[in-house]
């Protein structure tokens, strides 16, 4: 439940920023007004999607929109790159890098 409260607070801040962008865009002309309207609508869309993502998390196993955002320790798919490649899911070790060959003596 606490995550929903945080999402609503973040959406409120995004909505205020979006309103400020739209209000500012109404006061200017030309391309700046167009950019302000587009940015304001984009921020409102992000606010709505953030609340929808948190509200639907229980339907997707506790993950926003069912996406894996971080690995679970099993080196599974996710948004994080795994450069260190430690032990895999079955406890297997990755192949050790080959040692450089000794230089040949003349």
Biopython code that builds the backbone (N, CA, C, O; Angstrom):
import numpy as np
from Bio.PDB.StructureBuilder import StructureBuilder

atoms = [
    (1, "UNK", "N", (0.814, -1.193, 0.000)),
    (1, "UNK", "CA", (0.000, 0.000, 0.000)),
    (1, "UNK", "C", (0.862, 1.262, 0.000)),
    (1, "UNK", "O", (0.496, 2.270, -0.604)),
    (2, "UNK", "N", (2.011, 1.201, 0.682)),
    (2, "UNK", "CA", (2.861, 2.385, 0.750)),
    (2, "UNK", "C", (3.419, 2.767, -0.610)),
    (2, "UNK", "O", (3.692, 3.943, -0.851)),
    (3, "UNK", "N", (3.594, 1.802, -1.504)),
    (3, "UNK", "CA", (4.121, 2.124, -2.829)),
    (3, "UNK", "C", (3.083, 2.897, -3.654)),
    (3, "UNK", "O", (3.444, 3.721, -4.494)),
    (4, "UNK", "N", (1.793, 2.626, -3.410)),
    (4, "UNK", "CA", (0.737, 3.353, -4.103)),
    (4, "UNK", "C", (0.702, 4.805, -3.652)),
    (4, "UNK", "O", (0.468, 5.704, -4.460)),
    (5, "UNK", "N", (0.933, 5.036, -2.365)),
    (5, "UNK", "CA", (0.963, 6.411, -1.855)),
    (5, "UNK", "C", (2.129, 7.168, -2.480)),
    (5, "UNK", "O", (1.981, 8.329, -2.861)),
    (6, "UNK", "N", (3.292, 6.519, -2.588)),
    (6, "UNK", "CA", (4.435, 7.162, -3.233)),
    (6, "UNK", "C", (4.172, 7.472, -4.696)),
    (6, "UNK", "O", (4.572, 8.523, -5.196)),
    (7, "UNK", "N", (3.495, 6.552, -5.385)),
    (7, "UNK", "CA", (3.186, 6.785, -6.796)),
    (7, "UNK", "C", (2.218, 7.948, -6.963)),
    (7, "UNK", "O", (2.357, 8.745, -7.891)),
    (8, "UNK", "N", (1.245, 8.048, -6.077)),
    (8, "UNK", "CA", (0.292, 9.157, -6.157)),
    (8, "UNK", "C", (0.998, 10.480, -5.879)),
    (8, "UNK", "O", (0.710, 11.483, -6.533)),
    (9, "UNK", "N", (1.917, 10.492, -4.919)),
    (9, "UNK", "CA", (2.653, 11.726, -4.651)),
    (9, "UNK", "C", (3.533, 12.123, -5.844)),
    (9, "UNK", "O", (3.598, 13.298, -6.203)),
    (10, "UNK", "N", (4.207, 11.142, -6.455)),
    (10, "UNK", "CA", (5.019, 11.446, -7.631)),
    (10, "UNK", "C", (4.148, 11.913, -8.789)),
    (10, "UNK", "O", (4.519, 12.837, -9.513)),
    (11, "UNK", "N", (2.993, 11.281, -8.966)),
    (11, "UNK", "CA", (2.083, 11.693, -10.037)),
    (11, "UNK", "C", (1.560, 13.105, -9.786)),
    (11, "UNK", "O", (1.337, 13.860, -10.733)),
    (12, "UNK", "N", (1.363, 13.464, -8.523)),
    (12, "UNK", "CA", (0.911, 14.816, -8.201)),
    (12, "UNK", "C", (1.969, 15.844, -8.593)),
    (12, "UNK", "O", (1.655, 16.886, -9.168)),
    (13, "UNK", "N", (3.215, 15.542, -8.277)),
    (13, "UNK", "CA", (4.301, 16.462, -8.659)),
    (13, "UNK", "C", (4.395, 16.563, -10.179)),
    (13, "UNK", "O", (4.551, 17.657, -10.723)),
    (14, "UNK", "N", (4.300, 15.416, -10.870)),
    (14, "UNK", "CA", (4.341, 15.453, -12.335)),
    (14, "UNK", "C", (3.159, 16.239, -12.902)),
    (14, "UNK", "O", (3.321, 16.966, -13.883)),
    (15, "UNK", "N", (1.992, 16.108, -12.312)),
    (15, "UNK", "CA", (0.825, 16.849, -12.782)),
    (15, "UNK", "C", (1.009, 18.354, -12.584)),
    (15, "UNK", "O", (0.611, 19.148, -13.436)),
    (16, "UNK", "N", (1.607, 18.742, -11.470)),
    (16, "UNK", "CA", (1.863, 20.169, -11.230)),
    (16, "UNK", "C", (2.854, 20.708, -12.256)),
    (16, "UNK", "O", (2.668, 21.801, -12.790)),
    (17, "UNK", "N", (3.903, 19.942, -12.530)),
    (17, "UNK", "CA", (4.885, 20.359, -13.542)),
    (17, "UNK", "C", (4.229, 20.443, -14.921)),
    (17, "UNK", "O", (4.475, 21.384, -15.675)),
    (18, "UNK", "N", (3.389, 19.451, -15.245)),
    (18, "UNK", "CA", (2.685, 19.469, -16.526)),
    (18, "UNK", "C", (1.757, 20.663, -16.649)),
    (18, "UNK", "O", (1.680, 21.289, -17.706)),
    (19, "UNK", "N", (1.047, 20.983, -15.565)),
    (19, "UNK", "CA", (0.166, 22.150, -15.582)),
    (19, "UNK", "C", (0.972, 23.434, -15.776)),
    (19, "UNK", "O", (0.566, 24.318, -16.531)),
    (20, "UNK", "N", (2.116, 23.534, -15.093)),
    (20, "UNK", "CA", (2.959, 24.719, -15.244)),
    (20, "UNK", "C", (3.467, 24.844, -16.683)),
    (20, "UNK", "O", (3.536, 25.946, -17.227)),
    (21, "UNK", "N", (3.818, 23.724, -17.289)),
    (21, "UNK", "CA", (4.263, 23.768, -18.688)),
    (21, "UNK", "C", (3.138, 24.216, -19.618)),
    (21, "UNK", "O", (3.347, 25.047, -20.501)),
    (22, "UNK", "N", (1.944, 23.660, -19.413)),
    (22, "UNK", "CA", (0.816, 24.049, -20.263)),
    (22, "UNK", "C", (0.419, 25.505, -20.033)),
    (22, "UNK", "O", (0.063, 26.200, -20.985)),
    (23, "UNK", "N", (0.473, 25.979, -18.791)),
    (23, "UNK", "CA", (0.144, 27.370, -18.503)),
    (23, "UNK", "C", (1.156, 28.311, -19.144)),
    (23, "UNK", "O", (0.795, 29.347, -19.703)),
    (24, "UNK", "N", (2.425, 27.934, -19.054)),
    (24, "UNK", "CA", (3.471, 28.749, -19.672)),
    (24, "UNK", "C", (3.343, 28.733, -21.191)),
    (24, "UNK", "O", (3.553, 29.759, -21.839)),
    (25, "UNK", "N", (3.004, 27.588, -21.762)),
    (25, "UNK", "CA", (2.855, 27.491, -23.214)),
    (25, "UNK", "C", (1.696, 28.330, -23.714)),
    (25, "UNK", "O", (1.714, 28.781, -24.859)),
    (26, "UNK", "N", (0.689, 28.550, -22.881)),
    (26, "UNK", "CA", (-0.456, 29.375, -23.286)),
    (26, "UNK", "C", (-0.080, 30.854, -23.357)),
    (26, "UNK", "O", (-0.765, 31.630, -24.023)),
    (27, "UNK", "N", (0.987, 31.251, -22.687)),
    (27, "UNK", "CA", (1.400, 32.660, -22.647)),
    (27, "UNK", "C", (2.363, 33.041, -23.767)),
    (27, "UNK", "O", (2.620, 34.225, -23.985)),
    (28, "UNK", "N", (2.902, 32.041, -24.483)),
    (28, "UNK", "CA", (3.876, 32.335, -25.539)),
    (28, "UNK", "C", (3.291, 31.970, -26.898)),
    (28, "UNK", "O", (2.189, 31.429, -26.992)),
    (29, "UNK", "N", (4.048, 32.275, -27.946)),
    (29, "UNK", "CA", (3.581, 32.022, -29.311)),
    (29, "UNK", "C", (4.612, 31.216, -30.084)),
    (29, "UNK", "O", (5.770, 31.099, -29.683)),
    (30, "UNK", "N", (4.163, 30.669, -31.194)),
    (30, "UNK", "CA", (5.051, 30.009, -32.137)),
    (30, "UNK", "C", (5.498, 28.629, -31.710)),
    (30, "UNK", "O", (4.755, 27.863, -31.095)),
    (31, "UNK", "N", (6.741, 28.340, -32.058)),
    (31, "UNK", "CA", (7.298, 27.021, -31.828)),
    (31, "UNK", "C", (7.437, 26.739, -30.327)),
    (31, "UNK", "O", (7.279, 25.598, -29.893)),
    (32, "UNK", "N", (7.726, 27.757, -29.551)),
    (32, "UNK", "CA", (7.875, 27.582, -28.107)),
    (32, "UNK", "C", (6.555, 27.114, -27.495)),
    (32, "UNK", "O", (6.549, 26.278, -26.591)),
    (33, "UNK", "N", (5.441, 27.652, -27.985)),
    (33, "UNK", "CA", (4.128, 27.225, -27.489)),
    (33, "UNK", "C", (3.868, 25.765, -27.849)),
    (33, "UNK", "O", (3.346, 25.003, -27.035)),
    (34, "UNK", "N", (4.229, 25.381, -29.057)),
    (34, "UNK", "CA", (4.048, 23.987, -29.476)),
    (34, "UNK", "C", (4.885, 23.046, -28.612)),
    (34, "UNK", "O", (4.394, 22.016, -28.150)),
    (35, "UNK", "N", (6.139, 23.402, -28.399)),
    (35, "UNK", "CA", (7.017, 22.564, -27.577)),
    (35, "UNK", "C", (6.493, 22.483, -26.144)),
    (35, "UNK", "O", (6.525, 21.412, -25.538)),
    (36, "UNK", "N", (6.015, 23.591, -25.601)),
    (36, "UNK", "CA", (5.464, 23.599, -24.255)),
    (36, "UNK", "C", (4.227, 22.720, -24.129)),
    (36, "UNK", "O", (4.068, 22.009, -23.137)),
    (37, "UNK", "N", (3.342, 22.765, -25.139)),
    (37, "UNK", "CA", (2.139, 21.921, -25.109)),
    (37, "UNK", "C", (2.511, 20.446, -25.196)),
    (37, "UNK", "O", (1.959, 19.618, -24.471)),
    (38, "UNK", "N", (3.441, 20.119, -26.077)),
    (38, "UNK", "CA", (3.859, 18.721, -26.226)),
    (38, "UNK", "C", (4.508, 18.221, -24.933)),
    (38, "UNK", "O", (4.199, 17.123, -24.470)),
    (39, "UNK", "N", (5.401, 19.015, -24.352)),
    (39, "UNK", "CA", (6.055, 18.604, -23.100)),
    (39, "UNK", "C", (5.049, 18.498, -21.956)),
    (39, "UNK", "O", (5.133, 17.574, -21.146)),
    (40, "UNK", "N", (4.110, 19.423, -21.880)),
    (40, "UNK", "CA", (3.097, 19.366, -20.836)),
    (40, "UNK", "C", (2.243, 18.118, -20.946)),
    (40, "UNK", "O", (1.976, 17.459, -19.941)),
    (41, "UNK", "N", (1.809, 17.784, -22.157)),
    (41, "UNK", "CA", (1.018, 16.574, -22.352)),
    (41, "UNK", "C", (1.837, 15.320, -22.064)),
    (41, "UNK", "O", (1.316, 14.346, -21.519)),
    (42, "UNK", "N", (3.114, 15.342, -22.426)),
    (42, "UNK", "CA", (3.990, 14.198, -22.159)),
    (42, "UNK", "C", (4.145, 13.969, -20.652)),
    (42, "UNK", "O", (4.119, 12.827, -20.195)),
    (43, "UNK", "N", (4.302, 15.033, -19.892)),
    (43, "UNK", "CA", (4.445, 14.908, -18.440)),
    (43, "UNK", "C", (3.146, 14.385, -17.832)),
    (43, "UNK", "O", (3.186, 13.559, -16.920)),
    (44, "UNK", "N", (1.989, 14.852, -18.322)),
    (44, "UNK", "CA", (0.715, 14.324, -17.834)),
    (44, "UNK", "C", (0.588, 12.835, -18.156)),
    (44, "UNK", "O", (0.097, 12.065, -17.331)),
    (45, "UNK", "N", (1.021, 12.430, -19.331)),
    (45, "UNK", "CA", (0.975, 11.015, -19.698)),
    (45, "UNK", "C", (1.865, 10.186, -18.778)),
    (45, "UNK", "O", (1.470, 9.101, -18.353)),
    (46, "UNK", "N", (3.061, 10.683, -18.466)),
    (46, "UNK", "CA", (3.944, 9.972, -17.535)),
    (46, "UNK", "C", (3.323, 9.855, -16.151)),
    (46, "UNK", "O", (3.469, 8.826, -15.490)),
    (47, "UNK", "N", (2.635, 10.895, -15.711)),
    (47, "UNK", "CA", (1.978, 10.851, -14.406)),
    (47, "UNK", "C", (0.901, 9.782, -14.386)),
    (47, "UNK", "O", (0.796, 9.026, -13.420)),
    (48, "UNK", "N", (0.108, 9.710, -15.430)),
    (48, "UNK", "CA", (-0.958, 8.712, -15.494)),
    (48, "UNK", "C", (-0.383, 7.308, -15.569)),
    (48, "UNK", "O", (-0.860, 6.405, -14.882)),
    (49, "UNK", "N", (0.637, 7.116, -16.398)),
    (49, "UNK", "CA", (1.236, 5.789, -16.537)),
    (49, "UNK", "C", (1.920, 5.315, -15.259)),
    (49, "UNK", "O", (1.928, 4.117, -14.974)),
    (50, "UNK", "N", (2.485, 6.223, -14.495)),
    (50, "UNK", "CA", (3.139, 5.799, -13.257)),
    (50, "UNK", "C", (2.113, 5.275, -12.251)),
    (50, "UNK", "O", (2.376, 4.292, -11.559)),
    (51, "UNK", "N", (0.960, 5.914, -12.166)),
    (51, "UNK", "CA", (-0.076, 5.421, -11.256)),
    (51, "UNK", "C", (-0.648, 4.110, -11.769)),
    (51, "UNK", "O", (-0.897, 3.200, -10.979)),
    (52, "UNK", "N", (-0.863, 3.995, -13.074)),
    (52, "UNK", "CA", (-1.380, 2.749, -13.645)),
    (52, "UNK", "C", (-0.392, 1.611, -13.423)),
    (52, "UNK", "O", (-0.801, 0.491, -13.118)),
    (53, "UNK", "N", (0.902, 1.883, -13.572)),
    (53, "UNK", "CA", (1.917, 0.843, -13.381)),
    (53, "UNK", "C", (1.901, 0.319, -11.962)),
    (53, "UNK", "O", (1.970, -0.892, -11.755)),
    (54, "UNK", "N", (1.812, 1.194, -10.987)),
    (54, "UNK", "CA", (1.812, 0.759, -9.597)),
    (54, "UNK", "C", (0.493, 0.076, -9.241)),
    (54, "UNK", "O", (0.486, -0.897, -8.486)),
    (55, "UNK", "N", (-0.616, 0.573, -9.774)),
    (55, "UNK", "CA", (-1.916, -0.023, -9.461)),
    (55, "UNK", "C", (-2.066, -1.418, -10.053)),
    (55, "UNK", "O", (-2.797, -2.240, -9.501)),
    (56, "UNK", "N", (-1.396, -1.704, -11.156)),
    (56, "UNK", "CA", (-1.517, -3.012, -11.797)),
    (56, "UNK", "C", (-0.395, -3.972, -11.416)),
    (56, "UNK", "O", (-0.350, -5.092, -11.925)),
    (57, "UNK", "N", (0.505, -3.563, -10.538)),
    (57, "UNK", "CA", (1.606, -4.446, -10.146)),
    (57, "UNK", "C", (1.141, -5.796, -9.600)),
    (57, "UNK", "O", (1.749, -6.809, -9.944)),
    (58, "UNK", "N", (0.113, -5.865, -8.779)),
    (58, "UNK", "CA", (-0.296, -7.185, -8.280)),
    (58, "UNK", "C", (-0.725, -8.157, -9.381)),
    (58, "UNK", "O", (-0.589, -9.370, -9.221)),
    (59, "UNK", "N", (-1.234, -7.641, -10.481)),
    (59, "UNK", "CA", (-1.643, -8.519, -11.588)),
    (59, "UNK", "C", (-0.449, -9.109, -12.317)),
    (59, "UNK", "O", (-0.579, -10.130, -12.993)),
    (60, "UNK", "N", (0.704, -8.486, -12.191)),
    (60, "UNK", "CA", (1.889, -8.923, -12.918)),
    (60, "UNK", "C", (2.969, -9.459, -11.993)),
    (60, "UNK", "O", (4.150, -9.396, -12.332)),
    (61, "UNK", "N", (2.600, -9.974, -10.857)),
    (61, "UNK", "CA", (3.567, -10.567, -9.950)),
    (61, "UNK", "C", (4.423, -9.556, -9.215)),
    (61, "UNK", "O", (5.566, -9.860, -8.873)),
    (62, "UNK", "N", (3.910, -8.370, -8.963)),
    (62, "UNK", "CA", (4.646, -7.360, -8.220)),
    (62, "UNK", "C", (5.633, -6.578, -9.050)),
    (62, "UNK", "O", (6.500, -5.900, -8.498)),
    (63, "UNK", "N", (5.525, -6.655, -10.378)),
    (63, "UNK", "CA", (6.434, -5.927, -11.263)),
    (63, "UNK", "C", (5.608, -4.951, -12.099)),
    (63, "UNK", "O", (4.581, -5.342, -12.653)),
    (64, "UNK", "N", (6.035, -3.682, -12.202)),
    (64, "UNK", "CA", (5.277, -2.729, -13.009)),
    (64, "UNK", "C", (5.183, -3.185, -14.466)),
    (64, "UNK", "O", (6.202, -3.381, -15.128)),
    (65, "UNK", "N", (3.978, -3.349, -14.951)),
    (65, "UNK", "CA", (3.686, -3.806, -16.314)),
    (65, "UNK", "C", (4.311, -5.165, -16.611)),
    (65, "UNK", "O", (4.466, -5.521, -17.779)),
    (66, "UNK", "N", (4.674, -5.932, -15.582)),
    (66, "UNK", "CA", (5.236, -7.262, -15.770)),
    (66, "UNK", "C", (6.684, -7.280, -16.220)),
    (66, "UNK", "O", (7.188, -8.329, -16.620)),
    (67, "UNK", "N", (7.372, -6.134, -16.165)),
    (67, "UNK", "CA", (8.751, -6.057, -16.650)),
    (67, "UNK", "C", (9.735, -6.361, -15.535)),
    (67, "UNK", "O", (9.541, -5.947, -14.392)),
    (68, "UNK", "N", (10.794, -7.086, -15.873)),
    (68, "UNK", "CA", (11.887, -7.334, -14.950)),
    (68, "UNK", "C", (12.774, -6.093, -14.944)),
    (68, "UNK", "O", (13.407, -5.772, -15.949)),
    (69, "UNK", "N", (12.817, -5.398, -13.812)),
    (69, "UNK", "CA", (13.642, -4.193, -13.751)),
    (69, "UNK", "C", (15.019, -4.468, -13.187)),
    (69, "UNK", "O", (15.975, -3.761, -13.504)),
    (70, "UNK", "N", (15.127, -5.482, -12.361)),
    (70, "UNK", "CA", (16.417, -5.819, -11.777)),
    (70, "UNK", "C", (16.515, -7.334, -11.713)),
    (70, "UNK", "O", (15.497, -8.025, -11.680)),
    (71, "UNK", "N", (17.722, -7.845, -11.694)),
    (71, "UNK", "CA", (17.873, -9.289, -11.631)),
    (71, "UNK", "C", (17.556, -9.779, -10.222)),
    (71, "UNK", "O", (17.699, -9.036, -9.251)),
    (72, "UNK", "N", (17.132, -11.015, -10.120)),
    (72, "UNK", "CA", (16.746, -11.595, -8.843)),
    (72, "UNK", "C", (17.883, -12.377, -8.200)),
    (72, "UNK", "O", (17.627, -13.154, -7.281)),
    (73, "UNK", "N", (19.088, -12.212, -8.628)),
    (73, "UNK", "CA", (20.197, -12.970, -8.091)),
    (73, "UNK", "C", (20.461, -14.234, -8.898)),
    (73, "UNK", "O", (21.468, -14.909, -8.685)),
    (74, "UNK", "N", (19.571, -14.553, -9.812)),
    (74, "UNK", "CA", (19.763, -15.762, -10.618)),
    (74, "UNK", "C", (20.331, -15.422, -11.992)),
    (74, "UNK", "O", (20.352, -16.264, -12.891)),
    (75, "UNK", "N", (20.775, -14.223, -12.141)),
    (75, "UNK", "CA", (21.366, -13.754, -13.400)),
    (75, "UNK", "C", (20.387, -13.870, -14.565)),
    (75, "UNK", "O", (20.780, -14.119, -15.705)),
    (76, "UNK", "N", (19.132, -13.688, -14.262)),
    (76, "UNK", "CA", (18.098, -13.752, -15.286)),
    (76, "UNK", "C", (18.023, -12.449, -16.064)),
    (76, "UNK", "O", (18.813, -11.533, -15.836)),
    (77, "UNK", "N", (17.075, -12.372, -16.981)),
    (77, "UNK", "CA", (16.954, -11.163, -17.785)),
    (77, "UNK", "C", (16.496, -9.988, -16.937)),
    (77, "UNK", "O", (15.819, -10.165, -15.924)),
    (78, "UNK", "N", (16.861, -8.825, -17.347)),
    (78, "UNK", "CA", (16.466, -7.630, -16.622)),
    (78, "UNK", "C", (17.024, -6.404, -17.314)),
    (78, "UNK", "O", (17.599, -6.488, -18.399)),
    (79, "UNK", "N", (16.845, -5.275, -16.673)),
    (79, "UNK", "CA", (17.344, -4.036, -17.244)),
    (79, "UNK", "C", (18.801, -3.798, -16.910)),
    (79, "UNK", "O", (19.424, -2.905, -17.485)),
    (80, "UNK", "N", (19.363, -4.578, -15.990)),
    (80, "UNK", "CA", (20.741, -4.355, -15.572)),
    (80, "UNK", "C", (21.682, -5.237, -16.383)),
    (80, "UNK", "O", (21.392, -6.406, -16.638)),
    (81, "UNK", "N", (22.793, -4.670, -16.776)),
    (81, "UNK", "CA", (23.807, -5.466, -17.467)),
    (81, "UNK", "C", (24.600, -6.251, -16.440)),
    (81, "UNK", "O", (24.859, -5.767, -15.338)),
    (82, "UNK", "N", (24.975, -7.438, -16.796)),
    (82, "UNK", "CA", (25.721, -8.295, -15.877)),
    (82, "UNK", "C", (27.140, -8.462, -16.414)),
    (82, "UNK", "O", (27.461, -9.456, -17.064)),
    (83, "UNK", "N", (27.963, -7.488, -16.133)),
    (83, "UNK", "CA", (29.322, -7.543, -16.655)),
    (83, "UNK", "C", (30.192, -8.467, -15.831)),
    (83, "UNK", "O", (31.141, -9.047, -16.359)),
    (84, "UNK", "N", (29.895, -8.622, -14.548)),
    (84, "UNK", "CA", (30.781, -9.405, -13.695)),
    (84, "UNK", "C", (30.608, -10.900, -13.904)),
    (84, "UNK", "O", (31.571, -11.641, -13.702)),
    (85, "UNK", "N", (29.467, -11.374, -14.288)),
    (85, "UNK", "CA", (29.184, -12.785, -14.579)),
    (85, "UNK", "C", (29.773, -13.731, -13.552)),
    (85, "UNK", "O", (30.648, -14.542, -13.855)),
    (86, "UNK", "N", (29.286, -13.613, -12.353)),
    (86, "UNK", "CA", (29.699, -14.525, -11.284)),
    (86, "UNK", "C", (29.048, -15.879, -11.476)),
    (86, "UNK", "O", (28.729, -16.261, -12.602)),
    (87, "UNK", "N", (28.847, -16.614, -10.384)),
    (87, "UNK", "CA", (28.227, -17.928, -10.493)),
    (87, "UNK", "C", (26.836, -17.837, -11.111)),
    (87, "UNK", "O", (26.077, -16.915, -10.812)),
    (88, "UNK", "N", (26.510, -18.774, -11.952)),
    (88, "UNK", "CA", (25.224, -18.801, -12.628)),
    (88, "UNK", "C", (24.132, -19.371, -11.752)),
    (88, "UNK", "O", (24.338, -19.548, -10.551)),
    (89, "UNK", "N", (22.980, -19.661, -12.320)),
    (89, "UNK", "CA", (21.853, -20.133, -11.530)),
    (89, "UNK", "C", (22.115, -21.473, -10.856)),
    (89, "UNK", "O", (21.634, -21.693, -9.744)),
    (90, "UNK", "N", (22.851, -22.364, -11.480)),
    (90, "UNK", "CA", (23.083, -23.690, -10.909)),
    (90, "UNK", "C", (24.380, -23.719, -10.099)),
    (90, "UNK", "O", (24.823, -24.802, -9.715)),
    (91, "UNK", "N", (24.992, -22.595, -9.830)),
    (91, "UNK", "CA", (26.232, -22.554, -9.083)),
    (91, "UNK", "C", (27.443, -22.866, -9.943)),
    (91, "UNK", "O", (28.528, -23.106, -9.413)),
    (92, "UNK", "N", (27.284, -22.869, -11.247)),
    (92, "UNK", "CA", (28.403, -23.152, -12.137)),
    (92, "UNK", "C", (29.285, -21.931, -12.258)),
    (92, "UNK", "O", (28.801, -20.800, -12.242)),
    (93, "UNK", "N", (30.540, -22.154, -12.375)),
    (93, "UNK", "CA", (31.484, -21.065, -12.548)),
    (93, "UNK", "C", (31.685, -20.786, -14.032)),
    (93, "UNK", "O", (31.712, -21.723, -14.830)),
    (94, "UNK", "N", (31.828, -19.523, -14.420)),
    (94, "UNK", "CA", (32.129, -19.237, -15.824)),
    (94, "UNK", "C", (33.534, -19.721, -16.167)),
    (94, "UNK", "O", (34.380, -19.902, -15.291)),
    (95, "UNK", "N", (33.758, -19.920, -17.440)),
    (95, "UNK", "CA", (35.065, -20.395, -17.887)),
    (95, "UNK", "C", (36.128, -19.357, -17.544)),
    (95, "UNK", "O", (35.938, -18.163, -17.773)),
    (96, "UNK", "N", (37.249, -19.823, -16.992)),
    (96, "UNK", "CA", (38.335, -18.926, -16.630)),
    (96, "UNK", "C", (39.035, -18.446, -17.904)),
    (96, "UNK", "O", (39.162, -19.206, -18.864)),
    (97, "UNK", "N", (39.481, -17.214, -17.917)),
    (97, "UNK", "CA", (40.197, -16.722, -19.102)),
    (97, "UNK", "C", (41.509, -17.495, -19.273)),
    (97, "UNK", "O", (42.160, -17.868, -18.297)),
    (98, "UNK", "N", (41.872, -17.719, -20.513)),
    (98, "UNK", "CA", (43.092, -18.471, -20.811)),
    (98, "UNK", "C", (44.315, -17.646, -20.394)),
    (98, "UNK", "O", (44.352, -16.433, -20.604)),
    (99, "UNK", "N", (45.302, -18.303, -19.810)),
    (99, "UNK", "CA", (46.536, -17.628, -19.399)),
    (99, "UNK", "C", (47.361, -17.315, -20.653)),
    (99, "UNK", "O", (47.389, -18.113, -21.590)),
    (100, "UNK", "N", (48.020, -16.175, -20.673)),
    (100, "UNK", "CA", (48.826, -15.844, -21.841)),
    (100, "UNK", "C", (49.988, -16.822, -21.988)),
    (100, "UNK", "O", (50.580, -17.264, -21.003)),
    (101, "UNK", "N", (50.294, -17.142, -23.218)),
    (101, "UNK", "CA", (51.385, -18.082, -23.491)),
    (101, "UNK", "C", (52.717, -17.419, -23.184)),
    (101, "UNK", "O", (52.878, -16.211, -23.363)),
    (102, "UNK", "N", (53.670, -18.218, -22.720)),
    (102, "UNK", "CA", (55.016, -17.721, -22.427)),
    (102, "UNK", "C", (55.711, -17.388, -23.750)),
    (102, "UNK", "O", (55.562, -18.119, -24.729)),
    (103, "UNK", "N", (56.453, -16.311, -23.782)),
    (103, "UNK", "CA", (57.156, -15.970, -25.025)),
    (103, "UNK", "C", (58.212, -17.020, -25.363)),
    (103, "UNK", "O", (58.884, -17.545, -24.476)),
    (104, "UNK", "N", (58.347, -17.312, -26.620)),
    (104, "UNK", "CA", (59.322, -18.311, -27.070)),
    (104, "UNK", "C", (60.726, -17.729, -26.982)),
    (104, "UNK", "O", (60.948, -16.564, -27.312)),
    (105, "UNK", "N", (61.685, -18.564, -26.525)),
    (105, "UNK", "CA", (63.074, -18.092, -26.428)),
    (105, "UNK", "C", (63.762, -18.351, -27.772)),
    (105, "UNK", "O", (63.551, -19.392, -28.394)),
    (106, "UNK", "N", (64.568, -17.416, -28.204)),
    (106, "UNK", "CA", (65.269, -17.583, -29.504)),
    (106, "UNK", "C", (66.402, -18.566, -29.455)),
    (106, "UNK", "O", (67.064, -18.796, -30.467)),
]
sb = StructureBuilder()
sb.init_structure("model")
sb.init_model(0)
sb.init_chain("A")
sb.init_seg("    ")
for serial, (resi, resn, name, xyz) in enumerate(atoms, 1):
    if name == "N":
        sb.init_residue(resn, " ", resi, " ")
    sb.init_atom(name, np.array(xyz, "f"), 0.0, 1.0, " ", f" {name:<3s}", serial, name[0])
structure = sb.get_structure()
